[in-house]
Amino acid sequence: MQMIRHFLILPLVALTLMLGSMAAQAEAPPREKLEAFLEVTGFDVALESITLSADAAPQMLGLQAEDFGSEWKRLVAEVFQTELMHNMAIDILEKTLSDTLLAHAAGFYASDLGQRLVVVENNSHMIEEDGLKSESGGQIIEGLRSIGSPRVAILERLNGASGSEENALRSIQEVQIRFLLAAAGAGVIELQMDEPDLREAMRSQESELRTSLRKSALEGAAYTYQAFSDDEMIAYAEALEHPDMKEVYALMNAVQYEIMANRFEAVADRLRVMQPSQDL
């Protein structure tokens, strides 16, 4: 599925309300059907790619992953276990995803276009250096604009249909807050402001962050979907604009970012017993 890799999640209250609402809709699909859903949509790879965001944790503390030596790689391998994150997703989806919504999304992604999209999205998720997508995608966008191509507007429509910008904005804010609060609670850092002030400080930076996210999403889409025609991108945007697909995407984003935030909180707890600049 079309996901933007950023560290953070939907506000917990909003997530809880949304999941509770979805849970009441209809009987959940059996677990084996959910497993197939993760694979056909590419959501299993999107979950695996959460590991690539791990190095953002030390950066939020003014450090680098390298400062922790080999201990950092060990921590990431243990905290961001693919099977663990996969099972967390299945557990949530069992309570929230109706069979009707599953069938709708799986039906599109099982199509020829859908499967071709999943291949390139999976590859894009697992690129460790986001700079590659940014630089290459930026060059593509620059070229398209120089010739007045409608492609840019199509990609913007695609990103708008997936709701990635607003979700990413709220997610980045919330995961940072949850991580910093967890790190403070574990004694890793000493926060100079309380939670309300921390949230207000992040809100003051929303405009700049929103602009950055919009640019990043557009460059990522240009890079990821460069082999697809304009007509195929329009068809994808139309599929994402369907109310059922929008509901599925809202849930998938919420699940992905909840798992991300949960794992970052686990990192904060583990950092309590780790010291920078030690290669043990």
Number of C-alpha atoms within 10 A of each C-alpha: 26 25 23 21 21 19 25 29 29 26 20 16 9 11 19 13 11 16 20 13 11 19 18 13 13 14 14 21 20 10 13 9 14 20 16 13 21 20 16 21 26 24 24 22 21 25 25 20 21 24 20 19 16 22 17 17 23 19 11 12 13 8 14 17 18 16 15 20 16 14 19 22 14 10 18 16 12 12 19 24 15 18 12 13 22 19 12 16 22 18 13 16 22 18 17 23 25 19 17 14 19 21 15 15 24 18 14 18 22 16 12 9 15 20 16 13 23 21 14 18 22 22 12 24 23 17 13 13 9 15 12 13 21 20 15 16 24 19 15 17 20 14 12 15 14 9 8 10 13 11 18 20 12 17 23 17 20 24 22 17 20 25 18 21 22 15 20 26 23 17 25 21 22 23 27 23 20 21 24 24 21 19 25 16 15 17 15 20 15 12 14 8 10 9 14 8 11 17 15 10 12 15 14 10 11 14 11 9 18 16 11 13 19 19 16 21 24 22 23 26 23 25 22 22 18 14 11 13 11 17 11 14 20 16 14 19 20 14 21 25 18 14 11 17 21 18 18 21 21 19 20 21 26 24 23 27 28 24 23 25 26 17 22 27 23 17 23 24 19 15 20 15 10 14 13 16 14 12 12 7
